[in-house]
Amino acid sequence: AVLESYGVVVSLPGAERQHFHRDGPALFDSAISPLLPAHALTVAYPLVEMNETNGTTALWPGSHRWKKADKDAPSFAPVVPPGSAMLWDFRTYHSGTANNSAQPRPLITATFA
């Protein structure tokens, strides 16, 4: 595995929900990409608890296999304590949820390919 990229995403107090997205384009054309194993993984390390008030990262389970985006599919918005990590296939659709707290929500991210 190679550390391909890293950074920090900060959701400020009052920030609205982030757009629904993948972390990058498909490696190959859309017909074959959903059939392949992961070519990259995203790891997220919250520095404060990710929850309903601070906001979290909502994931669309199984979306790494989708041939077409479906924003109306059910998502999963976990509570993640600091010191934990979230890990998802680079192709998974996700979205940061709104920050309804009075504090910033910092999240360290890294992509391994």
C-alpha positions as CSV (number, residue, x, y, z in Angstrom):
1,A,0.0,0.0,0.0
2,V,1.1,3.5,-0.8
3,L,0.0,6.6,1.1
4,E,-1.4,8.4,-2.0
5,S,-2.8,11.5,-0.2
6,Y,-3.6,12.9,3.2
7,G,-5.2,16.1,4.7
8,V,-7.6,17.6,7.1
9,V,-11.2,18.4,6.5
10,V,-12.8,20.8,9.0
11,S,-16.6,21.3,9.2
12,L,-17.2,24.6,10.9
13,P,-20.1,25.3,13.3
14,G,-23.3,25.8,11.3
15,A,-21.8,24.1,8.2
16,E,-24.5,22.4,6.0
17,R,-24.4,18.9,4.7
18,Q,-21.6,18.2,2.2
19,H,-22.4,17.1,-1.3
20,F,-22.9,13.4,-2.1
21,H,-19.6,12.2,-3.7
22,R,-16.9,9.6,-4.3
23,D,-13.3,10.4,-3.5
24,G,-12.2,10.1,-7.1
25,P,-13.1,8.8,-10.5
26,A,-13.4,5.2,-11.4
27,L,-10.1,3.5,-12.2
28,F,-11.6,2.0,-15.4
29,D,-14.8,2.5,-17.4
30,S,-18.1,2.3,-15.5
31,A,-18.9,-1.2,-16.8
32,I,-15.9,-3.0,-15.2
33,S,-15.1,-0.8,-12.2
34,P,-18.0,-2.1,-10.0
35,L,-16.8,-5.7,-10.5
36,L,-13.2,-5.1,-9.3
37,P,-11.8,-5.2,-5.8
38,A,-10.8,-1.9,-4.2
39,H,-7.9,-0.1,-5.8
40,A,-7.7,2.5,-3.0
41,L,-9.0,2.9,0.6
42,T,-9.9,6.1,2.4
43,V,-9.2,6.2,6.2
44,A,-10.7,9.0,8.3
45,Y,-9.6,9.8,11.9
46,P,-12.0,12.1,13.8
47,L,-10.4,14.4,16.3
48,V,-13.8,15.0,18.0
49,E,-16.7,12.7,18.3
50,M,-18.7,12.4,15.1
51,N,-22.3,12.3,16.0
52,E,-25.7,13.8,15.3
53,T,-24.8,17.2,16.8
54,N,-21.2,17.6,15.6
55,G,-22.0,15.8,12.3
56,T,-20.5,12.6,10.9
57,T,-19.6,11.0,7.6
58,A,-22.7,9.3,6.1
59,L,-21.9,6.3,3.9
60,W,-24.0,4.6,1.2
61,P,-23.3,0.9,1.8
62,G,-22.7,-1.1,-1.4
63,S,-22.3,2.1,-3.5
64,H,-18.8,1.1,-4.5
65,R,-20.6,-1.5,-6.8
66,W,-23.1,1.0,-8.3
67,K,-23.1,1.6,-12.0
68,K,-25.2,4.7,-11.4
69,A,-25.4,7.1,-8.4
70,D,-28.6,6.9,-6.3
71,K,-28.8,9.7,-3.7
72,D,-32.2,8.3,-2.5
73,A,-30.7,4.9,-1.4
74,P,-30.4,4.5,2.4
75,S,-27.3,5.8,4.0
76,F,-25.5,5.0,7.3
77,A,-24.3,7.8,9.6
78,P,-22.3,6.2,12.4
79,V,-21.2,7.8,15.7
80,V,-17.4,7.6,15.7
81,P,-15.4,8.5,18.8
82,P,-12.0,10.3,18.7
83,G,-9.2,7.7,18.6
84,S,-11.2,5.5,16.2
85,A,-11.0,5.3,12.5
86,M,-13.4,4.9,9.6
87,L,-12.3,3.0,6.5
88,W,-14.1,2.8,3.2
89,D,-13.5,1.8,-0.4
90,F,-12.4,4.9,-2.4
91,R,-15.4,4.3,-4.7
92,T,-18.0,4.5,-1.9
93,Y,-20.4,7.4,-2.0
94,H,-20.4,9.5,1.1
95,S,-21.2,12.9,2.5
96,G,-20.2,14.9,5.6
97,T,-23.4,15.7,7.6
98,A,-24.3,19.2,9.0
99,N,-22.4,20.5,12.0
100,N,-25.1,21.7,14.4
101,S,-22.6,22.3,17.2
102,A,-20.7,25.4,18.3
103,Q,-17.4,23.7,17.7
104,P,-15.4,22.8,14.5
105,R,-15.3,19.1,13.5
106,P,-11.8,18.3,12.3
107,L,-11.2,15.0,10.5
108,I,-7.8,13.7,9.3
109,T,-8.1,11.8,6.0
110,A,-5.6,9.5,4.2
111,T,-5.9,7.6,1.0
112,F,-4.0,4.4,0.5
113,A,-3.6,2.9,-3.0
